[in-house]
């Protein structure tokens, strides 16, 4: 009978746990760095917002300043925490597959639909661009009835358009197909 062998140092479960922790740390730095960059972008973009001629105490810059500040402060706190060694523990849930790879094709489709949404807002209007985004992301994630997702996206886009454009007075483009909604929005504004 042979003696049991012990694994060599730096191999087996200990090595896998170390690699997983290192990957998690890098991932947290990347996420916090992106959140920091987004916060700086939002904060800087807030300065480009034109202020109305009538001096109001709460103007259109308040919300972007608030969101940008929250993003910058929280991202900085995460970066400092990760640099000090505070790394979140990986989820031990049964539905997590550590060996699963990122589905880059699906991610590329979703990014493509977000870019299309941004490009289409001025061309076809908010409601239709929102429908394309909603339906396209649903299709990318595996929806079998993409046409139903497209209709739901159009309904949600119209609701948001009427609520924000009519009741809150925000300017969302209607596009050439939905200009008939403009008189309704003017009536809702009072």
Secondary structure, 3 states (H helix, E strand, C coil): CCCCCCCCCCCCHHHHHHHHHHHHHHHHHHHHHHHHHHHHHHHHHHCCCCCCCCCCCCCCHHHHHHHHHHHHHHHHHHHHHHHCCCCCCCCCCCCCCCCCCCCHHHHHHHHHHHHHHHHHHHHHCHHHHHHHHHHHHHHHCCCCCHHHHHHHHHHHHHHHHHHHHHHCCCCCCCCCCCHHHHHHHHHHHC
